[in-house]
Amino acid sequence: QRQPIHPSEASVLGLGAMGSALAAALLDAGRSVTVWNRTPGRATRLVAHGADAVGSVREAVLASPVVIACLLDHASVEETLGPVAEDLRGRTLVNVTTTTPGEARELASWAAVHGIDYLDGAIMAVPSMIGAHTGQVLYSGSRAAYETLLPMLEVWATSEFFGEDAGRASVVDLAMLSGMYQMFAGFFHGAAMAATMGMSAAEFTARQTPFLAAMTEELADYAKVIDGGDYTVPGQQSLDFSDLSHLVRASEEEGVDPSPIAMVQELISRQVAAGHGSEGFARVYESLRADR
Ligand code: FVH
């Protein structure tokens, strides 16, 4: 059976900051690329670089065996791809739009119904890191698609495959971002506290950065306790000792919203109230983990 001849190797849907970076990296690597964007006029630089710009999603889909969606969110992916489901049949869809795990699984099921090979991607990089190999893209979904496309995917960043459940890459991505944003929120709270005695955010940062860096050394020990499931192992800082109500009070006294630290104190209090005060601080994990 003769294979269909495609004018390009990959089509990129969505030419925002990230979609443009992905398309540019593919072109830099000598790949032929078709591009589409909802709002016209965003393809000029890519076209100068060798991309073929088309005016409809359907044309973009029909142009390549591999379709890469890099849109705003899950809703925009559904809105864009829904009308071209039958055109996607027999092609590979790589969706690097940020979605929740459930949304990724929903798209994978939709793709299966329409005979589309689905690979979900979670980009752990900013656009300037694409092609510079300083970032990572996590994948889950079709193993065959991942293995076949790996030489192309590696043009963007280091790739890692997390299994055939399409939601898994998103779980890892969002778990990493969750840790990061909560660290930032803690930093903002600390900066707001320091500001009440006239310390600039820059001054506070000079103190906070090395302190936080040193504290991240603790994470590996917490991980050992969590994975071992024994919060009574000697040498741990206890939950009773970790009571943070004075931090909450201090924040209130200084007129600073205590929300970030109050949230941590709430997690500690739940475990203390359940009778675990003498156990290690890592037991806070038990207030959070999924019951599976
Ligand atoms: N930029 C980054 O640093 C992060 C890094 C981690 C992963 N994200 C995710 O990548 C997706 C795209 O992000 P982006 O930075 O390219 O985002 P924008 O520059 O805002 O471009 C958005 C594109 O989506 C198009 N779009 C929006 N809504 C629709 C729609 N309803 N139908 C079709 N296309 C739509 C938009 O088109 P237009 O506004 O120019 O017409 C842009 O092409 C995202 O999931 C990040 O979380 C990037």
Residues whose N, C-alpha, C, O or C-beta is under 5 A from the ligand:
A	BS01	FVH	G14 L15 G16 A17 M18 G19 R38 T39 C70 L71 L72 D73 S76 E79 T80 V96 T97 T98 I123 A125 V126 P127
